[in-house]
Amino acid sequence: MNGIEAQVGNRVDIIRLDLMSGIGRQAARAYDVRMVPATLLFDSQGEIVDRQMGMPETDRVMAIFELSA
């Protein structure tokens, strides 16, 4: 995600959760995260528009970001 963060700057909010923390475990259950790393992309209404398990695919994330801009 670091490369993606550098590309998008402050145009999006990126939130990292520690799945060992209480809030991280709650989020994992709520969004059915079964492995880490996991990347979930949400639209402005809070709906999941993409879900990736494993290392995020930068091109895919950037394409989705550009479509929603």
BALOTI-205880 format. One record per residue (C-alpha): residue in one letter; residue number from 1; x, z, y. Coordinates in pm, 1 decimal. Last residue first. Layout:
<atoms>
  rest   nr        px        pz        py
     A  NUM         X         Z         Y
...
</atoms>
This chain:
<atoms>
  rest   nr        px        pz        py
     A   69   -1269.8    -928.5    1006.7
     S   68   -1439.9    -907.4     666.4
     L   67   -1291.2   -1225.9     527.4
     E   66    -945.3   -1133.6     661.9
     F   65    -953.3    -796.4     484.7
     I   64   -1061.1    -956.4     159.0
     A   63    -775.8   -1206.2     182.1
     M   62    -530.9    -926.2     271.3
     V   61    -631.7    -722.0     -33.7
     R   60    -597.0   -1023.3    -263.8
     D   59    -259.6   -1121.3    -119.8
     T   58    -131.7    -762.6    -148.4
     E   57    -231.6    -717.2    -511.2
     P   56    -265.1    -341.1    -545.8
     M   55     -53.0    -164.6    -807.3
     G   54    -267.6     -47.8   -1095.0
     M   53    -645.4     -53.0   -1093.4
     Q   52    -806.9    -269.1    -829.3
     R   51   -1156.4    -236.4    -686.9
     D   50   -1306.2    -463.1    -424.1
     V   49   -1607.9    -468.8    -191.7
     I   48   -1711.0    -105.1    -235.5
     E   47   -1994.4     -24.7       5.8
     G   46   -1928.9     216.7     293.7
     Q   45   -2126.6      21.3     552.8
     S   44   -1808.7    -103.0     724.7
     D   43   -1687.0    -249.9     396.3
     F   42   -1495.8     -49.4     139.4
     L   41   -1180.0    -136.0     -50.8
     L   40   -1084.2      71.1    -353.1
     T   39    -725.6      83.5    -473.1
     A   38    -628.9     275.6    -784.6
     P   37    -283.6     400.9    -874.5
     V   36    -375.5     560.2   -1090.8
     M   35    -624.3     542.9   -1373.5
     R   34    -989.0     624.8   -1442.3
     V   33   -1142.2     604.1   -1096.0
     D   32   -1520.2     613.7   -1140.8
     Y   31   -1598.8     623.2    -767.3
     A   30   -1772.2     961.4    -758.1
     R   29   -1551.4    1107.2   -1030.8
     A   28   -1228.8     999.0    -861.5
     A   27   -1362.2    1115.4    -523.7
     Q   26   -1436.5    1462.0    -659.6
     R   25   -1094.0    1481.4    -824.3
     G   24    -925.9    1383.5    -496.9
     I   23   -1130.5    1638.0    -301.9
     G   22   -1014.2    1914.3    -536.1
     S   21    -652.7    1803.3    -536.9
     M   20    -481.3    1650.1    -841.0
     L   19    -618.5    1309.5    -752.7
     D   18    -411.0    1312.8    -435.4
     L   17    -602.9    1090.6    -198.4
     R   16    -470.8     823.6      32.4
     I   15    -692.2     695.5     311.1
     I   14    -627.8     369.1     489.3
     D   13    -840.8     304.5     795.6
     V   12    -833.8     -53.3     918.4
     R   11    -709.8    -234.3    1230.9
     N   10    -438.4      30.0    1285.6
     G    9    -157.2    -178.7    1145.1
     V    8    -284.7    -446.5     909.6
     Q    7      51.1    -584.0     795.4
     A    6     244.2    -255.2     784.9
     E    5     -37.8     -87.5     594.0
     I    4     -35.6    -371.9     341.4
     G    3     336.1    -327.5     283.6
     N    2     291.1      48.5     238.2
     M    1       0.0       0.0       0.0
</atoms>
